[in-house]
Amino acid sequence: MVSAFSMSPRLGFGMLPKPIEYVGVLPFFINVEMPKSSYQGEQVGIRVSVFNYMTTDVEALVCSAALIAKFVHVELNGIVRSYNPRTSFGDHQFFIYIKAQDAAVSMCRLCP
């Protein structure tokens, strides 16, 4: 909700007669967090957060295109096995369910 007033030397004092309802966020969007650069052989973490600010639950498919990299899978609760982690190549798809007014996070690590 927005309520506002203004003052002008020419027009005087002004005020909104009643508050205005304002939506300041997108109803459904993603945010990708990753380093801006990396070195050859370095393991890079990527976090994809999917936000659902709609009034209904949403099922979404998060796809990552094939890269010249190996994926190191992040297991339940963000755990990555340090000895012999689960890895794979190629395109990856993550099916996620996002409740209304909530967010879901998908994580992976890349080894270029």
N, CA, C and O atoms as a GROMACS GRO file, in nm:
protein
  448
    1MET      N    1   0.085  -0.117   0.000
    1MET     CA    2   0.000   0.000   0.000
    1MET      C    3   0.089   0.123   0.000
    1MET      O    4   0.191   0.128   0.069
    2VAL      N    5   0.050   0.223  -0.077
    2VAL     CA    6   0.125   0.347  -0.086
    2VAL      C    7   0.033   0.462  -0.047
    2VAL      O    8  -0.078   0.476  -0.100
    3SER      N    9   0.081   0.543   0.044
    3SER     CA   10   0.012   0.666   0.081
    3SER      C   11   0.114   0.778   0.062
    3SER      O   12   0.229   0.764   0.103
    4ALA      N   13   0.074   0.888   0.000
    4ALA     CA   14   0.172   0.991  -0.033
    4ALA      C   15   0.114   1.131  -0.016
    4ALA      O   16  -0.007   1.153  -0.019
    5PHE      N   17   0.208   1.224   0.003
    5PHE     CA   18   0.172   1.367   0.002
    5PHE      C   19   0.284   1.441  -0.069
    5PHE      O   20   0.394   1.388  -0.086
    6SER      N   21   0.255   1.563  -0.111
    6SER     CA   22   0.356   1.645  -0.177
    6SER      C   23   0.338   1.791  -0.138
    6SER      O   24   0.231   1.833  -0.094
    7MET      N   25   0.446   1.867  -0.157
    7MET     CA   26   0.440   2.011  -0.131
    7MET      C   27   0.501   2.082  -0.250
    7MET      O   28   0.610   2.045  -0.296
    8SER      N   29   0.432   2.181  -0.300
    8SER     CA   30   0.478   2.257  -0.415
    8SER      C   31   0.467   2.407  -0.383
    8SER      O   32   0.366   2.450  -0.327
    9PRO      N   33   0.571   2.489  -0.419
    9PRO     CA   34   0.561   2.633  -0.394
    9PRO      C   35   0.447   2.698  -0.473
    9PRO      O   36   0.390   2.798  -0.432
   10ARG      N   37   0.414   2.637  -0.588
   10ARG     CA   38   0.311   2.696  -0.674
   10ARG      C   39   0.172   2.639  -0.643
   10ARG      O   40   0.074   2.713  -0.642
   11LEU      N   41   0.164   2.507  -0.617
   11LEU     CA   42   0.034   2.443  -0.599
   11LEU      C   43  -0.002   2.416  -0.454
   11LEU      O   44  -0.118   2.385  -0.424
   12GLY      N   45   0.093   2.426  -0.363
   12GLY     CA   46   0.065   2.403  -0.221
   12GLY      C   47   0.077   2.258  -0.182
   12GLY      O   48   0.156   2.182  -0.238
   13PHE      N   49  -0.003   2.219  -0.084
   13PHE     CA   50   0.001   2.086  -0.026
   13PHE      C   51  -0.095   1.994  -0.100
   13PHE      O   52  -0.209   2.030  -0.126
   14GLY      N   53  -0.047   1.873  -0.133
   14GLY     CA   54  -0.133   1.775  -0.197
   14GLY      C   55  -0.121   1.641  -0.128
   14GLY      O   56  -0.015   1.607  -0.074
   15MET      N   57  -0.230   1.563  -0.129
   15MET     CA   58  -0.229   1.434  -0.061
   15MET      C   59  -0.322   1.338  -0.134
   15MET      O   60  -0.427   1.379  -0.184
   16LEU      N   61  -0.282   1.211  -0.141
   16LEU     CA   62  -0.369   1.110  -0.201
   16LEU      C   63  -0.496   1.096  -0.118
   16LEU      O   64  -0.487   1.092   0.005
   17PRO      N   65  -0.611   1.089  -0.180
   17PRO     CA   66  -0.735   1.076  -0.102
   17PRO      C   67  -0.744   0.943  -0.027
   17PRO      O   68  -0.802   0.938   0.082
   18LYS      N   69  -0.688   0.836  -0.084
   18LYS     CA   70  -0.685   0.707  -0.016
   18LYS      C   71  -0.560   0.632  -0.062
   18LYS      O   72  -0.511   0.659  -0.172
   19PRO      N   73  -0.508   0.537   0.016
   19PRO     CA   74  -0.388   0.463  -0.022
   19PRO      C   75  -0.410   0.383  -0.152
   19PRO      O   76  -0.522   0.340  -0.182
   20ILE      N   77  -0.302   0.365  -0.227
   20ILE     CA   78  -0.305   0.289  -0.352
   20ILE      C   79  -0.238   0.154  -0.326
   20ILE      O   80  -0.133   0.146  -0.264
   21GLU      N   81  -0.302   0.047  -0.376
   21GLU     CA   82  -0.242  -0.085  -0.365
   21GLU      C   83  -0.138  -0.098  -0.475
   21GLU      O   84  -0.167  -0.070  -0.592
   22TYR      N   85  -0.017  -0.142  -0.438
   22TYR     CA   86   0.095  -0.150  -0.532
   22TYR      C   87   0.163  -0.285  -0.516
   22TYR      O   88   0.196  -0.327  -0.405
   23VAL      N   89   0.185  -0.353  -0.629
   23VAL     CA   90   0.258  -0.480  -0.628
   23VAL      C   91   0.399  -0.451  -0.677
   23VAL      O   92   0.418  -0.409  -0.791
   24GLY      N   93   0.499  -0.474  -0.590
   24GLY     CA   94   0.636  -0.438  -0.623
   24GLY      C   95   0.725  -0.553  -0.664
   24GLY      O   96   0.844  -0.532  -0.689
   25VAL      N   97   0.672  -0.674  -0.671
   25VAL     CA   98   0.752  -0.789  -0.713
   25VAL      C   99   0.680  -0.864  -0.824
   25VAL      O  100   0.558  -0.855  -0.838
   26LEU      N  101   0.758  -0.936  -0.901
   26LEU     CA  102   0.699  -1.021  -1.004
   26LEU      C  103   0.629  -1.139  -0.938
   26LEU      O  104   0.673  -1.185  -0.833
   27PRO      N  105   0.521  -1.189  -0.995
   27PRO     CA  106   0.450  -1.300  -0.932
   27PRO      C  107   0.526  -1.432  -0.939
   27PRO      O  108   0.508  -1.519  -0.853
   28PHE      N  109   0.612  -1.449  -1.041
   28PHE     CA  110   0.688  -1.573  -1.056
   28PHE      C  111   0.819  -1.538  -1.125
   28PHE      O  112   0.818  -1.486  -1.236
   29PHE      N  113   0.934  -1.568  -1.060
   29PHE     CA  114   1.062  -1.536  -1.120
   29PHE      C  115   1.172  -1.623  -1.060
   29PHE      O  116   1.151  -1.690  -0.959
   30ILE      N  117   1.289  -1.623  -1.126
   30ILE     CA  118   1.403  -1.700  -1.077
   30ILE      C  119   1.520  -1.606  -1.049
   30ILE      O  120   1.529  -1.497  -1.106
   31ASN      N  121   1.607  -1.650  -0.962
   31ASN     CA  122   1.729  -1.579  -0.931
   31ASN      C  123   1.843  -1.680  -0.936
   31ASN      O  124   1.839  -1.782  -0.868
   32VAL      N  125   1.946  -1.652  -1.016
   32VAL     CA  126   2.060  -1.743  -1.029
   32VAL      C  127   2.180  -1.679  -0.961
   32VAL      O  128   2.217  -1.566  -0.992
   33GLU      N  129   2.241  -1.752  -0.868
   33GLU     CA  130   2.360  -1.704  -0.798
   33GLU      C  131   2.478  -1.792  -0.837
   33GLU      O  132   2.474  -1.914  -0.823
   34MET      N  133   2.585  -1.727  -0.885
   34MET     CA  134   2.707  -1.799  -0.922
   34MET      C  135   2.821  -1.700  -0.931
   34MET      O  136   2.797  -1.580  -0.944
   35PRO      N  137   2.945  -1.746  -0.926
   35PRO     CA  138   3.058  -1.654  -0.938
   35PRO      C  139   3.065  -1.592  -1.077
   35PRO      O  140   3.020  -1.652  -1.175
   36LYS      N  141   3.122  -1.472  -1.086
   36LYS     CA  142   3.136  -1.405  -1.215
   36LYS      C  143   3.243  -1.472  -1.301
   36LYS      O  144   3.236  -1.466  -1.423
   37SER      N  145   3.342  -1.534  -1.239
   37SER     CA  146   3.448  -1.600  -1.314
   37SER      C  147   3.499  -1.720  -1.235
   37SER      O  148   3.474  -1.732  -1.115
   38SER      N  149   3.570  -1.808  -1.305
   38SER     CA  150   3.630  -1.924  -1.239
   38SER      C  151   3.756  -1.964  -1.314
   38SER      O  152   3.778  -1.919  -1.427
   39TYR      N  153   3.837  -2.048  -1.252
   39TYR     CA  154   3.961  -2.096  -1.313
   39TYR      C  155   3.942  -2.239  -1.359
   39TYR      O  156   3.855  -2.311  -1.308
   40GLN      N  157   4.023  -2.280  -1.454
   40GLN     CA  158   4.016  -2.416  -1.505
   40GLN      C  159   4.039  -2.516  -1.391
   40GLN      O  160   4.134  -2.501  -1.314
   41GLY      N  161   3.953  -2.616  -1.382
   41GLY     CA  162   3.964  -2.716  -1.278
   41GLY      C  163   3.897  -2.680  -1.147
   41GLY      O  164   3.888  -2.764  -1.057
   42GLU      N  165   3.850  -2.556  -1.134
   42GLU     CA  166   3.784  -2.512  -1.011
   42GLU      C  167   3.641  -2.562  -1.007
   42GLU      O  168   3.573  -2.565  -1.110
   43GLN      N  169   3.593  -2.600  -0.889
   43GLN     CA  170   3.455  -2.641  -0.872
   43GLN      C  171   3.372  -2.517  -0.840
   43GLN      O  172   3.405  -2.442  -0.749
   44VAL      N  173   3.264  -2.496  -0.916
   44VAL     CA  174   3.181  -2.375  -0.904
   44VAL      C  175   3.040  -2.415  -0.862
   44VAL      O  176   2.979  -2.503  -0.922
   45GLY      N  177   2.989  -2.350  -0.759
   45GLY     CA  178   2.852  -2.375  -0.714
   45GLY      C  179   2.754  -2.280  -0.780
   45GLY      O  180   2.783  -2.161  -0.797
   46ILE      N  181   2.638  -2.332  -0.818
   46ILE     CA  182   2.532  -2.252  -0.878
   46ILE      C  183   2.404  -2.278  -0.800
   46ILE      O  184   2.364  -2.393  -0.781
   47ARG      N  185   2.340  -2.171  -0.755
   47ARG     CA  186   2.213  -2.183  -0.683
   47ARG      C  187   2.104  -2.115  -0.765
   47ARG      O  188   2.116  -1.998  -0.801
   48VAL      N  189   1.999  -2.188  -0.794
   48VAL     CA  190   1.884  -2.133  -0.868
   48VAL      C  191   1.766  -2.130  -0.770
   48VAL      O  192   1.720  -2.234  -0.724
   49SER      N  193   1.719  -2.010  -0.739
   49SER     CA  194   1.604  -1.993  -0.650
   49SER      C  195   1.483  -1.956  -0.736
   49SER      O  196   1.490  -1.865  -0.819
   50VAL      N  197   1.373  -2.026  -0.716
   50VAL     CA  198   1.250  -2.001  -0.791
   50VAL      C  199   1.148  -1.947  -0.692
   50VAL      O  200   1.116  -2.013  -0.593
   51PHE      N  201   1.095  -1.828  -0.720
   51PHE     CA  202   1.001  -1.761  -0.630
   51PHE      C  203   0.861  -1.764  -0.689
   51PHE      O  204   0.841  -1.735  -0.807
   52ASN      N  205   0.765  -1.800  -0.607
   52ASN     CA  206   0.624  -1.805  -0.648
   52ASN      C  207   0.544  -1.715  -0.554
   52ASN      O  208   0.507  -1.757  -0.444
   53TYR      N  209   0.518  -1.594  -0.596
   53TYR     CA  210   0.438  -1.501  -0.514
   53TYR      C  211   0.293  -1.497  -0.560
   53TYR      O  212   0.220  -1.403  -0.529
   54MET      N  213   0.252  -1.600  -0.635
   54MET     CA  214   0.112  -1.609  -0.678
   54MET      C  215   0.030  -1.672  -0.567
   54MET      O  216   0.084  -1.713  -0.464
   55THR      N  217  -0.100  -1.679  -0.586
   55THR     CA  218  -0.190  -1.732  -0.484
   55THR      C  219  -0.213  -1.882  -0.500
   55THR      O  220  -0.284  -1.942  -0.419
   56THR      N  221  -0.156  -1.944  -0.604
   56THR     CA  222  -0.170  -2.087  -0.625
   56THR      C  223  -0.033  -2.153  -0.630
   56THR      O  224   0.066  -2.088  -0.664
   57ASP      N  225  -0.028  -2.282  -0.597
   57ASP     CA  226   0.096  -2.358  -0.604
   57ASP      C  227   0.136  -2.378  -0.751
   57ASP      O  228   0.050  -2.376  -0.840
   58VAL      N  229   0.266  -2.396  -0.775
   58VAL     CA  230   0.317  -2.409  -0.912
   58VAL      C  231   0.414  -2.527  -0.919
   58VAL      O  232   0.494  -2.549  -0.827
   59GLU      N  233   0.407  -2.601  -1.027
   59GLU     CA  234   0.506  -2.703  -1.059
   59GLU      C  235   0.594  -2.645  -1.169
   59GLU      O  236   0.542  -2.594  -1.268
   60ALA      N  237   0.726  -2.654  -1.153
   60ALA     CA  238   0.817  -2.594  -1.252
   60ALA      C  239   0.928  -2.691  -1.286
   60ALA      O  240   0.967  -2.775  -1.204
   61LEU      N  241   0.978  -2.678  -1.407
   61LEU     CA  242   1.090  -2.758  -1.453
   61LEU      C  243   1.206  -2.664  -1.477
   61LEU      O  244   1.200  -2.580  -1.567
   62VAL      N  245   1.314  -2.676  -1.398
   62VAL     CA  246   1.433  -2.593  -1.412
   62VAL      C  247   1.531  -2.673  -1.498
   62VAL      O  248   1.570  -2.783  -1.462
   63CYS      N  249   1.570  -2.615  -1.612
   63CYS     CA  250   1.659  -2.684  -1.706
   63CYS      C  251   1.792  -2.610  -1.714
   63CYS      O  252   1.795  -2.487  -1.723
   64SER      N  253   1.901  -2.685  -1.712
   64SER     CA  254   2.032  -2.627  -1.736
   64SER      C  255   2.087  -2.689  -1.864
   64SER      O  256   2.092  -2.811  -1.877
   65ALA      N  257   2.127  -2.605  -1.957
   65ALA     CA  258   2.176  -2.652  -2.086
   65ALA      C  259   2.310  -2.723  -2.070
   65ALA      O  260   2.383  -2.698  -1.974
   66ALA      N  261   2.340  -2.810  -2.164
   66ALA     CA  262   2.466  -2.884  -2.161
   66ALA      C  263   2.582  -2.788  -2.170
   66ALA      O  264   2.584  -2.698  -2.254
   67LEU      N  265   2.678  -2.806  -2.083
   67LEU     CA  266   2.798  -2.725  -2.080
   67LEU      C  267   2.917  -2.818  -2.098
   67LEU      O  268   2.903  -2.940  -2.087
   68ILE      N  269   3.031  -2.763  -2.125
   68ILE     CA  270   3.153  -2.844  -2.128
   68ILE      C  271   3.201  -2.853  -1.984
   68ILE      O  272   3.302  -2.794  -1.946
   69ALA      N  273   3.125  -2.927  -1.905
   69ALA     CA  274   3.154  -2.938  -1.762
   69ALA      C  275   3.093  -3.065  -1.709
   69ALA      O  276   3.007  -3.127  -1.773
   70LYS      N  277   3.137  -3.104  -1.592
   70LYS     CA  278   3.082  -3.219  -1.522
   70LYS      C  279   3.000  -3.166  -1.405
   70LYS      O  280   3.048  -3.081  -1.330
   71PHE      N  281   2.878  -3.215  -1.389
   71PHE     CA  282   2.795  -3.177  -1.276
   71PHE      C  283   2.828  -3.264  -1.156
   71PHE      O  284   2.836  -3.387  -1.166
   72VAL      N  285   2.848  -3.200  -1.042
   72VAL     CA  286   2.861  -3.270  -0.915
   72VAL      C  287   2.729  -3.248  -0.843
   72VAL      O  288   2.694  -3.135  -0.811
   73HIS      N  289   2.657  -3.354  -0.818
   73HIS     CA  290   2.522  -3.342  -0.762
   73HIS      C  291   2.526  -3.307  -0.614
   73HIS      O  292   2.602  -3.364  -0.536
   74VAL      N  293   2.442  -3.212  -0.576
   74VAL     CA  294   2.424  -3.174  -0.436
   74VAL      C  295   2.309  -3.258  -0.383
   74VAL      O  296   2.198  -3.252  -0.436
   75GLU      N  297   2.335  -3.335  -0.281
   75GLU     CA  298   2.236  -3.427  -0.227
   75GLU      C  299   2.142  -3.355  -0.129
   75GLU      O  300   2.152  -3.234  -0.112
   76LEU      N  301   2.054  -3.430  -0.068
   76LEU     CA  302   1.957  -3.377   0.026
   76LEU      C  303   2.027  -3.297   0.136
   76LEU      O  304   2.134  -3.336   0.183
   77ASN      N  305   1.969  -3.187   0.177
   77ASN     CA  306   2.023  -3.097   0.281
   77ASN      C  307   2.154  -3.031   0.241
   77ASN      O  308   2.231  -2.989   0.328
   78GLY      N  309   2.183  -3.020   0.110
   78GLY     CA  310   2.302  -2.951   0.062
   78GLY      C  311   2.431  -3.028   0.079
   78GLY      O  312   2.539  -2.969   0.072
   79ILE      N  313   2.424  -3.157   0.101
   79ILE     CA  314   2.543  -3.240   0.124
   79ILE      C  315   2.605  -3.283  -0.009
   79ILE      O  316   2.535  -3.324  -0.101
   80VAL      N  317   2.737  -3.271  -0.018
   80VAL     CA  318   2.813  -3.323  -0.131
   80VAL      C  319   2.918  -3.418  -0.075
   80VAL      O  320   2.998  -3.380   0.011
   81ARG      N  321   2.916  -3.541  -0.124
   81ARG     CA  322   3.016  -3.638  -0.076
   81ARG      C  323   3.154  -3.596  -0.124
   81ARG      O  324   3.174  -3.578  -0.244
   82SER      N  325   3.248  -3.581  -0.034
   82SER     CA  326   3.381  -3.537  -0.074
   82SER      C  327   3.460  -3.648  -0.142
   82SER      O  328   3.543  -3.619  -0.227
   83TYR      N  329   3.435  -3.773  -0.106
   83TYR     CA  330   3.502  -3.885  -0.170
   83TYR      C  331   3.402  -3.953  -0.263
   83TYR      O  332   3.300  -4.003  -0.216
   84ASN      N  333   3.430  -3.955  -0.391
   84ASN     CA  334   3.345  -4.018  -0.491
   84ASN      C  335   3.203  -3.959  -0.495
   84ASN      O  336   3.106  -4.031  -0.474
   85PRO      N  337   3.190  -3.828  -0.524
   85PRO     CA  338   3.057  -3.767  -0.533
   85PRO      C  339   2.984  -3.817  -0.658
   85PRO      O  340   3.046  -3.863  -0.754
   86ARG      N  341   2.853  -3.806  -0.655
   86ARG     CA  342   2.771  -3.844  -0.771
   86ARG      C  343   2.788  -3.735  -0.877
   86ARG      O  344   2.765  -3.617  -0.848
   87THR      N  345   2.828  -3.774  -1.000
   87THR     CA  346   2.852  -3.677  -1.107
   87THR      C  347   2.780  -3.720  -1.234
   87THR      O  348   2.739  -3.836  -1.247
   88SER      N  349   2.765  -3.625  -1.328
   88SER     CA  350   2.704  -3.655  -1.458
   88SER      C  351   2.736  -3.543  -1.556
   88SER      O  352   2.784  -3.436  -1.517
   89PHE      N  353   2.709  -3.569  -1.684
   89PHE     CA  354   2.732  -3.473  -1.792
   89PHE      C  355   2.600  -3.444  -1.864
   89PHE      O  356   2.501  -3.513  -1.842
   90GLY      N  357   2.599  -3.341  -1.950
   90GLY     CA  358   2.484  -3.313  -2.037
   90GLY      C  359   2.380  -3.224  -1.973
   90GLY      O  360   2.402  -3.166  -1.866
   91ASP      N  361   2.264  -3.214  -2.042
   91ASP     CA  362   2.154  -3.132  -1.993
   91ASP      C  363   2.100  -3.190  -1.862
   91ASP      O  364   2.099  -3.311  -1.842
   92HIS      N  365   2.055  -3.100  -1.774
   92HIS     CA  366   1.996  -3.143  -1.647
   92HIS      C  367   1.862  -3.075  -1.629
   92HIS      O  368   1.846  -2.958  -1.663
   93GLN      N  369   1.767  -3.149  -1.576
   93GLN     CA  370   1.634  -3.097  -1.548
   93GLN      C  371   1.598  -3.128  -1.404
   93GLN      O  372   1.618  -3.240  -1.356
   94PHE      N  373   1.545  -3.028  -1.335
   94PHE     CA  374   1.504  -3.043  -1.196
   94PHE      C  375   1.357  -3.006  -1.187
   94PHE      O  376   1.320  -2.892  -1.216
   95PHE      N  377   1.273  -3.101  -1.148
   95PHE     CA  378   1.131  -3.075  -1.130
   95PHE      C  379   1.111  -3.029  -0.987
   95PHE      O  380   1.148  -3.099  -0.893
   96ILE      N  381   1.052  -2.911  -0.971
   96ILE     CA  382   1.030  -2.858  -0.836
   96ILE      C  383   0.885  -2.816  -0.818
   96ILE      O  384   0.818  -2.779  -0.915
   97TYR      N  385   0.839  -2.824  -0.698
   97TYR     CA  386   0.703  -2.784  -0.660
   97TYR      C  387   0.716  -2.666  -0.566
   97TYR      O  388   0.780  -2.677  -0.461
   98ILE      N  389   0.656  -2.553  -0.602
   98ILE     CA  390   0.666  -2.432  -0.521
   98ILE      C  391   0.528  -2.395  -0.470
   98ILE      O  392   0.437  -2.368  -0.548
   99LYS      N  393   0.512  -2.395  -0.340
   99LYS     CA  394   0.384  -2.355  -0.281
   99LYS      C  395   0.359  -2.207  -0.305
   99LYS      O  396   0.452  -2.131  -0.331
  100ALA      N  397   0.234  -2.166  -0.297
  100ALA     CA  398   0.198  -2.026  -0.312
  100ALA      C  399   0.268  -1.943  -0.206
  100ALA      O  400   0.278  -1.984  -0.090
  101GLN      N  401   0.316  -1.825  -0.244
  101GLN     CA  402   0.384  -1.732  -0.154
  101GLN      C  403   0.510  -1.793  -0.093
  101GLN      O  404   0.542  -1.765   0.023
  102ASP      N  405   0.583  -1.875  -0.171
  102ASP     CA  406   0.701  -1.943  -0.120
  102ASP      C  407   0.810  -1.946  -0.226
  102ASP      O  408   0.794  -1.890  -0.334
  103ALA      N  409   0.921  -2.010  -0.195
  103ALA     CA  410   1.033  -2.023  -0.288
  103ALA      C  411   1.092  -2.162  -0.276
  103ALA      O  412   1.076  -2.228  -0.173
  104ALA      N  413   1.160  -2.206  -0.382
  104ALA     CA  414   1.230  -2.335  -0.382
  104ALA      C  415   1.370  -2.311  -0.437
  104ALA      O  416   1.390  -2.222  -0.519
  105VAL      N  417   1.466  -2.391  -0.392
  105VAL     CA  418   1.606  -2.374  -0.431
  105VAL      C  419   1.656  -2.503  -0.494
  105VAL      O  420   1.634  -2.612  -0.442
  106SER      N  421   1.725  -2.488  -0.608
  106SER     CA  422   1.789  -2.600  -0.674
  106SER      C  423   1.937  -2.567  -0.680
  106SER      O  424   1.974  -2.458  -0.723
  107MET      N  425   2.023  -2.661  -0.637
  107MET     CA  426   2.167  -2.635  -0.634
  107MET      C  427   2.242  -2.740  -0.711
  107MET      O  428   2.203  -2.856  -0.715
  108CYS      N  429   2.352  -2.698  -0.774
  108CYS     CA  430   2.443  -2.792  -0.838
  108CYS      C  431   2.582  -2.733  -0.835
  108CYS      O  432   2.600  -2.613  -0.813
  109ARG      N  433   2.681  -2.818  -0.857
  109ARG     CA  434   2.820  -2.771  -0.867
  109ARG      C  435   2.873  -2.818  -1.000
  109ARG      O  436   2.841  -2.927  -1.047
  110LEU      N  437   2.955  -2.734  -1.060
  110LEU     CA  438   3.017  -2.766  -1.189
  110LEU      C  439   3.167  -2.779  -1.173
  110LEU      O  440   3.230  -2.704  -1.097
  111CYS      N  441   3.223  -2.873  -1.244
  111CYS     CA  442   3.369  -2.888  -1.252
  111CYS      C  443   3.409  -2.866  -1.397
  111CYS      O  444   3.400  -2.959  -1.477
  112PRO      N  445   3.454  -2.745  -1.433
  112PRO     CA  446   3.490  -2.720  -1.572
  112PRO      C  447   3.616  -2.796  -1.612
  112PRO      O  448   3.661  -2.786  -1.726
   0.00000   0.00000   0.00000
